[in-house]
Amino acid sequence: MHILPRLALSTCLLVLLQAVPAMAAERFALDPVHTRVMVAIDHAGYSRAIGTVSGSTGVLEFDPADWRQARLEARVPLQRLDFGDAAWNRAVAAANLLDADRVPEAVFVSTHVEPVSDDEAIVHGQLTLRGVSRPLALQVRMNALKRTPLPPFRRTAGFSATGTLSRSDFGIDAWPSMIGDAVELRIEAEAFASRTARFGDEMAPGTAPAASTPGVEPAPAR
C-alpha cells in the first residue's frame, strides 16, 4: 500500500532536482588595492630590474570545482609602473618603450584554462600591449576563497601567478644592449564577489571599459 506513494514522492523529487539549474560560476571584481603586478627584466647583465604596478582592475568568473569554465579580464595601468626612480619610470613609459601616454593600459583576456590540480591551473589568454595582441600563459595558484576577517566581510578569492613574455613580440625592441628581451611576471591578486562586475563584451554598445570598470566597488581600507 505504501509503495505507490513512495514512488510518486521519489519521482517528484527527481523532477524538482532536474529543474534546478547547475550552480553557476561566481562573479568577482579585481581588488585594485590588493592586486599587484611585478615585472623583472635584465639590466645590461648587471642585475634584474624590478618594477611593480598597483591599481589593476577587471572581472573574474570562477568556480573552484571547475577551473575550465573560469574567465578573466584584467586591465593594468601602465603609467603606474614603478621602478623606484622617477627618471627611470619616465624612460620606461616613453614612446620607444611602453608608449604609456598613447596606450595607457595592458589588457589580458583569458581564452581557456587548463587545470593542473585542485588549486592550480594554466590560464591561457591574449595580452594586448601597445595595441599588439599576443598569447600569454600564466601559471596560477588559488591561495584562498573565503570571507575576509574584517568588515565588510566580503567573499574574496586570492591568487598568485607567474609567466614570461618577450617584449619584442609586442614591438618593444629599443635599447637591446641595455634591456633584456624576456620579461618575468609575478602577480598577486585578490578579487571580491560582485553582482555588478561586467566584462567588456557585456557592456552597453558604445561604452568602452575603462580603469574604473563597472562593478569594481571601492576597496575598504587595509
TITI-83258 format. One record per residue (C-alpha): residue number from 1; residue in one letter; chain; x, y, z. Coordinates in nm, 4 decimals, always signed. Layout:
# TITI-83258
<atom NUM 'A' 'A' <X Y Z>>
...
This chain:
# TITI-83258
<atom 1 'M' 'A' <+0.0000 +0.0000 +0.0000>>
<atom 2 'H' 'A' <+0.2905 +0.2335 +0.0656>>
<atom 3 'I' 'A' <+0.4896 +0.1581 -0.2490>>
<atom 4 'L' 'A' <+0.2963 +0.3851 -0.4851>>
<atom 5 'P' 'A' <+0.3129 +0.6967 -0.2607>>
<atom 6 'R' 'A' <+0.6842 +0.6425 -0.2127>>
<atom 7 'L' 'A' <+0.7348 +0.6062 -0.5882>>
<atom 8 'A' 'A' <+0.5328 +0.9206 -0.6532>>
<atom 9 'L' 'A' <+0.7353 +1.1153 -0.3958>>
<atom 10 'S' 'A' <+1.0642 +0.9913 -0.5436>>
<atom 11 'T' 'A' <+0.9501 +1.0897 -0.8915>>
<atom 12 'C' 'A' <+0.8550 +1.4399 -0.7754>>
<atom 13 'L' 'A' <+1.1903 +1.4883 -0.6028>>
<atom 14 'L' 'A' <+1.3753 +1.3743 -0.9148>>
<atom 15 'V' 'A' <+1.1799 +1.6177 -1.1328>>
<atom 16 'L' 'A' <+1.2499 +1.9031 -0.8911>>
<atom 17 'L' 'A' <+1.6214 +1.8270 -0.8805>>
<atom 18 'Q' 'A' <+1.6404 +1.8178 -1.2585>>
<atom 19 'A' 'A' <+1.4613 +2.1523 -1.2766>>
<atom 20 'V' 'A' <+1.7166 +2.3245 -1.0517>>
<atom 21 'P' 'A' <+1.9911 +2.4819 -1.2673>>
<atom 22 'A' 'A' <+2.3527 +2.3859 -1.2063>>
<atom 23 'M' 'A' <+2.5464 +2.6204 -0.9793>>
<atom 24 'A' 'A' <+2.6954 +2.8932 -1.1981>>
<atom 25 'A' 'A' <+3.0470 +3.0256 -1.1613>>
<atom 26 'E' 'A' <+3.0731 +3.3142 -0.9172>>
<atom 27 'R' 'A' <+3.1472 +3.6646 -1.0440>>
<atom 28 'F' 'A' <+3.4294 +3.8652 -0.8818>>
<atom 29 'A' 'A' <+3.5846 +4.2089 -0.9304>>
<atom 30 'L' 'A' <+3.9602 +4.2515 -0.9032>>
<atom 31 'D' 'A' <+4.0575 +4.4489 -0.5937>>
<atom 32 'P' 'A' <+4.2901 +4.7295 -0.7161>>
<atom 33 'V' 'A' <+4.4280 +4.7838 -0.3643>>
<atom 34 'H' 'A' <+4.5346 +4.4238 -0.3095>>
<atom 35 'T' 'A' <+4.6378 +4.3322 -0.6635>>
<atom 36 'R' 'A' <+4.9978 +4.3916 -0.7698>>
<atom 37 'V' 'A' <+5.1864 +4.3042 -1.0891>>
<atom 38 'M' 'A' <+5.5642 +4.2693 -1.0714>>
<atom 39 'V' 'A' <+5.7957 +4.2689 -1.3744>>
<atom 40 'A' 'A' <+6.1641 +4.1724 -1.3766>>
<atom 41 'I' 'A' <+6.3947 +4.2284 -1.6740>>
<atom 42 'D' 'A' <+6.7687 +4.2035 -1.7357>>
<atom 43 'H' 'A' <+6.9627 +4.5307 -1.6976>>
<atom 44 'A' 'A' <+7.2709 +4.5010 -1.9208>>
<atom 45 'G' 'A' <+7.3694 +4.1786 -1.7493>>
<atom 46 'Y' 'A' <+7.4310 +4.3511 -1.4156>>
<atom 47 'S' 'A' <+7.1021 +4.2731 -1.2417>>
<atom 48 'R' 'A' <+6.7326 +4.2218 -1.2973>>
<atom 49 'A' 'A' <+6.5431 +4.5487 -1.2758>>
<atom 50 'I' 'A' <+6.2187 +4.5098 -1.0835>>
<atom 51 'G' 'A' <+5.9088 +4.7218 -1.1304>>
<atom 52 'T' 'A' <+5.5616 +4.6927 -0.9808>>
<atom 53 'V' 'A' <+5.2180 +4.8121 -1.0864>>
<atom 54 'S' 'A' <+4.9282 +4.8742 -0.8465>>
<atom 55 'G' 'A' <+4.5700 +4.9632 -0.9295>>
<atom 56 'S' 'A' <+4.4760 +4.6859 -1.1734>>
<atom 57 'T' 'A' <+4.1038 +4.6326 -1.2322>>
<atom 58 'G' 'A' <+3.8980 +4.3660 -1.4010>>
<atom 59 'V' 'A' <+3.6465 +4.0847 -1.3744>>
<atom 60 'L' 'A' <+3.6814 +3.7178 -1.2840>>
<atom 61 'E' 'A' <+3.4240 +3.4439 -1.3240>>
<atom 62 'F' 'A' <+3.5299 +3.1404 -1.1253>>
<atom 63 'D' 'A' <+3.4101 +2.8103 -0.9825>>
<atom 64 'P' 'A' <+3.6843 +2.6294 -0.7866>>
<atom 65 'A' 'A' <+3.5180 +2.2985 -0.8685>>
<atom 66 'D' 'A' <+3.5512 +2.3611 -1.2429>>
<atom 67 'W' 'A' <+3.8561 +2.5655 -1.3441>>
<atom 68 'R' 'A' <+3.7827 +2.5035 -1.7136>>
<atom 69 'Q' 'A' <+3.4888 +2.7422 -1.7006>>
<atom 70 'A' 'A' <+3.6909 +3.0265 -1.5461>>
<atom 71 'R' 'A' <+3.7021 +3.3577 -1.7293>>
<atom 72 'L' 'A' <+3.9243 +3.6595 -1.6635>>
<atom 73 'E' 'A' <+3.9596 +4.0115 -1.7999>>
<atom 74 'A' 'A' <+4.2266 +4.2287 -1.6353>>
<atom 75 'R' 'A' <+4.3407 +4.5830 -1.7091>>
<atom 76 'V' 'A' <+4.6824 +4.7025 -1.5892>>
<atom 77 'P' 'A' <+4.7531 +5.0814 -1.5724>>
<atom 78 'L' 'A' <+5.0996 +5.1124 -1.7282>>
<atom 79 'Q' 'A' <+5.1503 +5.4699 -1.6151>>
<atom 80 'R' 'A' <+5.1667 +5.3382 -1.2585>>
<atom 81 'L' 'A' <+5.4630 +5.1109 -1.3309>>
<atom 82 'D' 'A' <+5.7253 +5.1998 -1.0700>>
<atom 83 'F' 'A' <+6.0939 +5.1025 -1.0846>>
<atom 84 'G' 'A' <+6.1781 +5.3138 -0.7781>>
<atom 85 'D' 'A' <+6.3158 +5.6146 -0.9674>>
<atom 86 'A' 'A' <+6.1195 +5.8947 -1.1341>>
<atom 87 'A' 'A' <+6.3604 +5.9364 -1.4288>>
<atom 88 'W' 'A' <+6.3667 +5.5631 -1.4914>>
<atom 89 'N' 'A' <+5.9852 +5.5499 -1.4759>>
<atom 90 'R' 'A' <+5.9597 +5.8243 -1.7397>>
<atom 91 'A' 'A' <+6.2075 +5.6441 -1.9660>>
<atom 92 'V' 'A' <+6.0141 +5.3166 -1.9460>>
<atom 93 'A' 'A' <+5.6819 +5.4928 -2.0164>>
<atom 94 'A' 'A' <+5.8249 +5.6804 -2.3196>>
<atom 95 'A' 'A' <+5.7114 +5.6216 -2.6780>>
<atom 96 'N' 'A' <+6.0064 +5.3990 -2.7723>>
<atom 97 'L' 'A' <+5.9241 +5.1554 -2.4900>>
<atom 98 'L' 'A' <+5.5785 +5.1208 -2.3315>>
<atom 99 'D' 'A' <+5.4299 +5.4294 -2.5011>>
<atom 100 'A' 'A' <+5.2044 +5.4609 -2.1971>>
<atom 101 'D' 'A' <+5.0649 +5.8044 -2.2900>>
<atom 102 'R' 'A' <+4.9208 +5.6678 -2.6150>>
<atom 103 'V' 'A' <+4.8158 +5.3260 -2.4814>>
<atom 104 'P' 'A' <+4.7816 +5.3618 -2.1031>>
<atom 105 'E' 'A' <+4.6678 +5.0051 -2.0262>>
<atom 106 'A' 'A' <+4.7771 +4.6488 -2.0828>>
<atom 107 'V' 'A' <+4.4791 +4.4142 -2.1141>>
<atom 108 'F' 'A' <+4.4718 +4.0395 -2.0540>>
<atom 109 'V' 'A' <+4.1684 +3.8358 -2.1630>>
<atom 110 'S' 'A' <+4.1618 +3.4627 -2.0936>>
<atom 111 'T' 'A' <+4.0781 +3.2201 -2.3749>>
<atom 112 'H' 'A' <+4.0859 +2.8857 -2.1925>>
<atom 113 'V' 'A' <+4.2020 +2.7327 -1.8664>>
<atom 114 'E' 'A' <+4.3993 +2.4120 -1.8237>>
<atom 115 'P' 'A' <+4.3577 +2.2639 -1.4724>>
<atom 116 'V' 'A' <+4.6700 +2.1170 -1.3133>>
<atom 117 'S' 'A' <+4.5369 +2.0291 -0.9662>>
<atom 118 'D' 'A' <+4.2530 +2.1304 -0.7338>>
<atom 119 'D' 'A' <+4.4175 +2.4669 -0.6660>>
<atom 120 'E' 'A' <+4.6452 +2.5197 -0.9692>>
<atom 121 'A' 'A' <+4.5889 +2.5828 -1.3380>>
<atom 122 'I' 'A' <+4.7446 +2.7304 -1.6504>>
<atom 123 'V' 'A' <+4.5399 +3.0274 -1.7682>>
<atom 124 'H' 'A' <+4.5846 +3.0882 -2.1395>>
<atom 125 'G' 'A' <+4.4862 +3.4193 -2.2905>>
<atom 126 'Q' 'A' <+4.5662 +3.7172 -2.5084>>
<atom 127 'L' 'A' <+4.7747 +4.0040 -2.3735>>
<atom 128 'T' 'A' <+4.7342 +4.3350 -2.5557>>
<atom 129 'L' 'A' <+5.0241 +4.5760 -2.5064>>
<atom 130 'R' 'A' <+5.0886 +4.8889 -2.7136>>
<atom 131 'G' 'A' <+4.7987 +4.7806 -2.9351>>
<atom 132 'V' 'A' <+4.9616 +4.4443 -3.0147>>
<atom 133 'S' 'A' <+4.7978 +4.1189 -2.9005>>
<atom 134 'R' 'A' <+4.9967 +3.8032 -2.8341>>
<atom 135 'P' 'A' <+4.9213 +3.4790 -2.6470>>
<atom 136 'L' 'A' <+5.0323 +3.4550 -2.2860>>
<atom 137 'A' 'A' <+5.0118 +3.1617 -2.0441>>
<atom 138 'L' 'A' <+5.0046 +3.2213 -1.6685>>
<atom 139 'Q' 'A' <+5.0776 +2.9582 -1.4037>>
<atom 140 'V' 'A' <+4.8095 +3.0282 -1.1423>>
<atom 141 'R' 'A' <+4.7620 +2.9042 -0.7863>>
<atom 142 'M' 'A' <+4.4499 +2.9729 -0.5814>>
<atom 143 'N' 'A' <+4.5538 +3.0677 -0.2284>>
<atom 144 'A' 'A' <+4.2152 +3.1114 -0.0626>>
<atom 145 'L' 'A' <+3.8437 +3.1565 -0.1270>>
<atom 146 'K' 'A' <+3.6611 +3.2777 +0.1842>>
<atom 147 'R' 'A' <+3.5180 +3.5801 +0.3581>>
<atom 148 'T' 'A' <+3.7644 +3.8424 +0.4780>>
<atom 149 'P' 'A' <+3.8147 +3.8552 +0.8558>>
<atom 150 'L' 'A' <+3.7494 +4.2324 +0.8664>>
<atom 151 'P' 'A' <+3.4435 +4.4391 +0.7646>>
<atom 152 'P' 'A' <+3.2732 +4.4362 +0.5224>>
<atom 153 'F' 'A' <+3.3488 +4.0591 +0.5365>>
<atom 154 'R' 'A' <+3.3370 +4.0215 +0.1594>>
<atom 155 'R' 'A' <+3.3792 +3.6807 -0.0006>>
<atom 156 'T' 'A' <+3.7256 +3.7080 -0.1544>>
<atom 157 'A' 'A' <+3.9429 +3.4930 -0.3791>>
<atom 158 'G' 'A' <+4.3207 +3.5208 -0.3701>>
<atom 159 'F' 'A' <+4.5654 +3.4042 -0.6367>>
<atom 160 'S' 'A' <+4.9378 +3.4011 -0.7180>>
<atom 161 'A' 'A' <+5.0518 +3.3791 -1.0798>>
<atom 162 'T' 'A' <+5.3727 +3.3758 -1.2824>>
<atom 163 'G' 'A' <+5.4555 +3.3988 -1.6517>>
<atom 164 'T' 'A' <+5.7115 +3.5182 -1.9052>>
<atom 165 'L' 'A' <+5.6755 +3.7281 -2.2191>>
<atom 166 'S' 'A' <+5.9050 +3.8599 -2.4911>>
<atom 167 'R' 'A' <+5.8933 +4.2386 -2.5141>>
<atom 168 'S' 'A' <+5.9978 +4.2322 -2.8793>>
<atom 169 'D' 'A' <+5.6851 +4.0297 -2.9600>>
<atom 170 'F' 'A' <+5.4915 +4.3468 -2.8780>>
<atom 171 'G' 'A' <+5.7167 +4.5761 -3.0821>>
<atom 172 'I' 'A' <+5.9105 +4.6945 -2.7759>>
<atom 173 'D' 'A' <+6.2628 +4.6463 -2.9084>>
<atom 174 'A' 'A' <+6.4518 +4.9651 -2.8142>>
<atom 175 'W' 'A' <+6.7840 +4.9506 -2.6270>>
<atom 176 'P' 'A' <+6.8571 +4.5785 -2.6822>>
<atom 177 'S' 'A' <+7.2137 +4.6173 -2.5467>>
<atom 178 'M' 'A' <+7.0803 +4.7555 -2.2180>>
<atom 179 'I' 'A' <+6.7419 +4.5904 -2.1721>>
<atom 180 'G' 'A' <+6.6786 +4.2163 -2.1934>>
<atom 181 'D' 'A' <+6.4028 +4.0721 -2.4082>>
<atom 182 'A' 'A' <+6.2448 +3.8278 -2.1611>>
<atom 183 'V' 'A' <+6.0125 +3.9867 -1.9049>>
<atom 184 'E' 'A' <+5.9317 +3.7818 -1.5971>>
<atom 185 'L' 'A' <+5.5852 +3.8381 -1.4492>>
<atom 186 'R' 'A' <+5.4696 +3.7767 -1.0951>>
<atom 187 'I' 'A' <+5.1147 +3.8619 -0.9967>>
<atom 188 'E' 'A' <+4.9484 +3.8688 -0.6564>>
<atom 189 'A' 'A' <+4.5759 +3.9246 -0.6917>>
<atom 190 'E' 'A' <+4.2632 +3.9438 -0.4806>>
<atom 191 'A' 'A' <+3.9090 +3.9645 -0.6122>>
<atom 192 'F' 'A' <+3.5865 +4.0153 -0.4199>>
<atom 193 'A' 'A' <+3.2418 +3.8795 -0.5024>>
<atom 194 'S' 'A' <+3.0455 +4.1345 -0.7045>>
<atom 195 'R' 'A' <+2.6972 +4.1220 -0.8535>>
<atom 196 'T' 'A' <+2.7645 +4.4241 -1.0749>>
<atom 197 'A' 'A' <+3.1017 +4.3307 -1.2299>>
<atom 198 'R' 'A' <+3.0832 +4.3240 -1.6104>>
<atom 199 'F' 'A' <+3.3168 +4.2000 -1.8804>>
<atom 200 'G' 'A' <+3.3887 +4.4388 -2.1669>>
<atom 201 'D' 'A' <+3.1775 +4.2374 -2.4103>>
<atom 202 'E' 'A' <+2.8788 +4.2617 -2.1743>>
<atom 203 'M' 'A' <+2.8735 +4.6390 -2.1603>>
<atom 204 'A' 'A' <+2.6292 +4.8576 -2.3479>>
<atom 205 'P' 'A' <+2.7157 +4.9313 -2.7147>>
<atom 206 'G' 'A' <+2.9445 +5.2298 -2.7456>>
<atom 207 'T' 'A' <+3.0646 +5.2020 -2.3858>>
<atom 208 'A' 'A' <+3.4332 +5.1250 -2.3605>>
<atom 209 'P' 'A' <+3.5624 +4.9628 -2.0436>>
<atom 210 'A' 'A' <+3.7955 +5.1925 -1.8540>>
<atom 211 'A' 'A' <+4.0160 +5.1781 -1.5497>>
<atom 212 'S' 'A' <+3.7015 +5.2337 -1.3466>>
<atom 213 'T' 'A' <+3.5417 +4.9142 -1.4751>>
<atom 214 'P' 'A' <+3.1756 +4.8923 -1.3668>>
<atom 215 'G' 'A' <+3.1357 +4.6526 -1.0799>>
<atom 216 'V' 'A' <+3.4672 +4.7334 -0.9165>>
<atom 217 'E' 'A' <+3.3398 +4.8726 -0.5916>>
<atom 218 'P' 'A' <+3.5838 +5.0779 -0.3836>>
<atom 219 'A' 'A' <+3.8034 +4.8545 -0.1721>>
<atom 220 'P' 'A' <+3.7986 +4.9020 +0.2031>>
<atom 221 'A' 'A' <+4.0929 +5.0487 +0.3859>>
<atom 222 'R' 'A' <+4.3576 +4.7999 +0.4899>>
